[in-house]
Amino acid sequence: MSALAHYFETAGIPTTLSALVREHAEAMHPPRALAVPFELGRPLGAPEDAAFQRRVITAALALLERPSGPILEDYPEDAPADGAASEADEGWACPVSFAQPKADAPKTLAARLQAEVAQMKPWHEAWKRRKGFSGIGAAGAEVEALADYLGQFADGADVSPPVAAAQPADGMKLAINDLMTFYQEAANAQPGTAGGIQQISDWFWTETVAGEVLLAARKVSKTGDDKRVAFVLDRLALPHIAAAHDR
Amino acid sequence: MARIEDMPEGLAKHMRHLPLPEFPETPYVSGPPVAERRVALVSTAGLSMRGEAPFGMGGADYRVIPGDAGPGDIVMSHISVNYDRTGYQRDWNVVLPLDRLREMAVDGAIGSVADHHYSFMGATDPAEMESAAKDIAGHMAAEGVDAVLLLPV
């Protein structure tokens, strides 16, 4: 981001930025940066808080009126605690109670993932009704088709992503992108939802079949021929904060 | 929260060793008061219009977000999973504050909102984005943009 500021400013366009990683702004000294104490992914700090967002924007834009730079200024206000923080001590639990597979239940990951997706679907529908839309769509396929592909891949089948992508690795990444969006949006719709990265991530990686599928797919890909697919699953599917959940 | 020292170890290591372009000097362009400026947003959240090609690994290209876009028009295909997306899912303004800019234009806090905004996908060597940024700067100059708010994820 700081590099882009240099490029735009050099081309004659004045810039200001919200710097989530202060150390990077320090190293690259862009013309104007407001170092903000917010979570990665939230450059304006607080969702559903227009007044807070506006204060951050106003502070960032105000740097444009300074006579000279570079400027690196700290924004003094922490983001207000959302559900994530207030329930952090107790640990948020998804109210959907996933049934353990019975002895006669289908054992494949693909079948279990489809069952879980079906169980999450009403919450995802609730999310879409509330928002009027869903962020799913980068992969251009229904979530059931994506789940089927990912589940079968994790079961060791030779399958291709149901995605119009240049290479299987790109398709794999987009399939994971939309499946995770489905789970995050569904979790967001549930009462008492934390809404923070830690709680939803912990839940996804420790309690859902979807998390289990991605971890299994990662293992399967390590013995496969497509190194790019293996790279996606090893490096781009599992967040660092979930590394401890490898099961 | 986003101090490297507070991050999980794997992410902190990644952030510390991220190759950063070096800039011996800092350019600095002055302009009129903020209340008279035309403001554009540039995000690195990997945003594209629904139906448009999503971002791929290593992509240094950009997408145009029209000024009249709504949150349902946009999808996020950033390749990183190491940042929070739930805030964006609840309220796109936490990443791309077009509603806030529109309000500020009505209130007179800024001059106007640009007709075009832009998104990159941030998990790419920024040096590779230089030509795209120059290209965008030309389009911004053509529509009179004199303030860019850069928003990472």
Contacts between the chains, C-beta under 8 A, distances in Angstrom:
chain1	res1	chain2	res2	distance
A	1	B	44	5.8
A	1	B	122	7.1
A	1	B	126	7.8
A	1	B	150	5.2
A	1	B	151	7.7
A	1	B	152	4.1
A	2	B	20	7.9
A	2	B	126	8.0
A	3	B	20	7.5
A	3	B	21	4.9
A	3	B	23	7.7
A	3	B	126	3.5
A	3	B	127	6.8
A	3	B	129	7.1
A	3	B	130	7.8
A	4	B	42	6.5
A	4	B	44	7.4
A	4	B	120	7.2
A	4	B	126	6.4
A	4	B	129	6.3
A	4	B	133	5.5
A	4	B	150	5.9
A	5	B	150	5.7
A	6	B	21	7.8
A	6	B	23	5.2
A	6	B	26	7.2
A	6	B	27	6.7
A	7	B	129	7.1
A	7	B	130	5.1
A	7	B	133	3.6
A	7	B	134	6.4
A	7	B	137	7.4
A	8	B	42	7.5
A	8	B	133	5.8
A	8	B	136	7.5
A	8	B	137	5.3
A	8	B	140	7.7
A	8	B	148	5.5
A	8	B	150	7.8
A	9	B	26	7.8
A	9	B	27	4.2
A	9	B	28	6.9
A	9	B	29	5.6
A	10	B	27	4.8
A	11	B	133	7.1
A	11	B	134	5.3
A	11	B	137	3.4
A	11	B	138	7.3
A	11	B	141	7.7
A	12	B	29	5.9
A	12	B	137	6.7
A	12	B	141	6.5
A	13	B	29	7.0
A	13	B	137	4.9
A	13	B	140	5.2
A	13	B	141	6.7
A	13	B	145	6.3
A	13	B	146	7.1
A	13	B	148	5.5
A	14	B	29	4.6
A	14	B	30	7.3
A	14	B	31	5.1
A	14	B	146	6.0
A	14	B	147	5.7
A	14	B	148	6.9
A	15	B	147	7.8
A	15	B	148	4.6
A	15	B	149	7.8
A	15	B	150	5.8
A	16	B	147	7.2
A	16	B	148	7.4
A	16	B	149	6.0
A	16	B	150	7.1
A	17	B	149	7.1
A	17	B	150	3.7
A	17	B	151	7.2
A	17	B	152	7.4
A	18	B	149	7.6
A	18	B	150	7.3
A	18	B	151	5.5
A	18	B	152	7.0
A	19	B	152	7.4
A	20	B	2	4.4
A	20	B	152	5.4
A	20	B	153	7.5
A	21	B	2	5.6
A	21	B	4	6.6
A	21	B	15	6.2
A	21	B	152	7.8
A	22	B	2	7.5
A	22	B	3	6.6
A	23	B	3	7.7
A	23	B	4	5.4
A	23	B	15	7.4
A	23	B	16	7.9
A	24	B	15	7.6
A	24	B	18	7.4
A	24	B	20	6.4
A	27	B	20	5.3
A	28	B	20	5.7
A	28	B	21	6.9
A	28	B	22	7.9
A	28	B	23	5.9
A	29	B	23	6.7
A	29	B	26	5.3
A	30	B	26	6.9
A	31	B	26	5.6
A	31	B	27	6.4
A	31	B	28	5.1
A	31	B	29	7.5
A	36	B	2	7.6
A	37	B	1	5.7
A	37	B	2	7.2
A	37	B	3	7.8
A	38	B	1	5.7
A	38	B	2	6.3
A	39	B	1	4.8
A	39	B	2	6.5
A	39	B	83	7.7
A	39	B	84	5.1
A	39	B	87	7.4
A	40	B	1	7.8
A	40	B	2	5.3
A	40	B	82	6.8
A	40	B	83	3.8
A	40	B	84	6.3
A	40	B	153	6.5
A	41	B	83	3.5
A	41	B	84	3.4
A	41	B	85	6.0
A	41	B	87	6.0
A	41	B	88	6.7
A	41	B	95	7.5
A	41	B	153	4.9
A	42	B	84	5.9
A	42	B	87	4.5
A	42	B	88	7.8
A	42	B	94	5.1
A	42	B	95	7.5
A	42	B	153	7.9
A	43	B	94	7.3
A	43	B	95	6.5
A	43	B	151	4.3
A	43	B	152	5.8
A	43	B	153	6.6
A	44	B	93	6.8
A	44	B	94	5.0
A	44	B	95	7.5
A	44	B	97	5.9
A	44	B	100	7.9
A	44	B	151	7.3
A	45	B	94	7.1
A	46	B	87	7.7
A	46	B	94	6.7
A	47	B	86	8.0
A	47	B	87	4.2
A	47	B	88	7.4
A	47	B	90	4.2
A	47	B	91	3.7
A	47	B	93	7.5
A	47	B	94	4.4
A	48	B	90	5.8
A	48	B	91	4.7
A	50	B	93	7.2
A	50	B	99	7.5
A	50	B	100	6.6
A	50	B	103	7.5
A	53	B	93	5.6
A	53	B	94	6.7
A	53	B	97	5.6
A	53	B	100	5.3
A	54	B	100	5.4
A	54	B	103	7.4
A	54	B	104	7.0
A	57	B	97	6.1
A	57	B	100	5.7
A	57	B	101	7.5
A	57	B	104	7.2
A	57	B	149	6.8
A	58	B	104	8.0
A	58	B	109	7.0
A	60	B	149	6.1
A	61	B	34	4.8
A	61	B	37	7.9
A	61	B	39	7.3
A	61	B	110	7.0
A	61	B	147	6.6
A	61	B	149	6.8
A	62	B	34	6.7
A	64	B	31	6.5
A	64	B	34	5.7
A	64	B	37	7.0
A	64	B	147	5.7
A	65	B	33	6.2
A	65	B	34	6.1
A	67	B	30	7.2
A	68	B	28	6.2
A	69	B	26	6.1
A	69	B	28	4.7
A	70	B	26	4.3
A	70	B	28	7.4
A	79	B	1	7.7
A	131	B	71	7.6
A	131	B	72	7.6
A	132	B	72	6.1
A	133	B	71	6.7
A	133	B	72	3.0
A	135	B	74	7.8
A	135	B	75	6.0
A	135	B	76	6.1
A	135	B	88	7.6
A	135	B	89	5.7
A	136	B	75	7.5
A	137	B	50	5.0
A	137	B	51	7.7
A	137	B	75	4.4
A	138	B	48	7.6
A	138	B	54	4.1
A	138	B	75	4.6
A	138	B	76	7.1
A	138	B	77	4.0
A	139	B	54	7.6
A	140	B	51	7.9
A	165	B	56	7.7
A	166	B	56	6.7
A	169	B	57	7.2
A	170	B	56	5.1
A	170	B	57	6.9
A	173	B	56	7.8
A	173	B	57	6.9
A	173	B	79	6.0
A	174	B	54	6.0
A	174	B	77	6.5
A	177	B	54	7.8
A	177	B	76	7.8
A	177	B	77	5.7
A	180	B	81	7.1
A	180	B	85	7.8
A	181	B	76	7.7
A	181	B	85	7.1
A	181	B	89	7.3
A	184	B	85	6.0
A	184	B	86	5.4
A	184	B	89	6.0
A	185	B	89	5.5
A	187	B	86	7.8
A	188	B	86	5.9
A	188	B	89	5.8
A	188	B	90	6.1
A	195	B	86	5.1
A	195	B	87	7.4
A	195	B	90	6.3
A	196	B	84	7.0
A	196	B	86	6.8
A	197	B	83	7.4
A	197	B	84	3.8
A	197	B	85	7.9
A	197	B	86	6.6
A	200	B	86	5.8
A	228	B	57	8.0
A	232	B	57	7.6
A	236	B	57	7.4
A	236	B	79	5.2
A	236	B	80	7.1
A	236	B	81	6.8
A	237	B	81	6.5
A	238	B	81	7.2
A	239	B	11	7.8
A	239	B	81	4.3
A	239	B	82	4.9
A	240	B	7	7.7
A	240	B	8	4.8
A	240	B	9	7.5
A	240	B	10	3.5
A	240	B	11	3.9
A	240	B	14	7.1
A	240	B	82	5.6
A	241	B	8	4.7
A	241	B	11	7.1
A	241	B	82	7.4
A	243	B	8	7.6
A	243	B	10	5.6
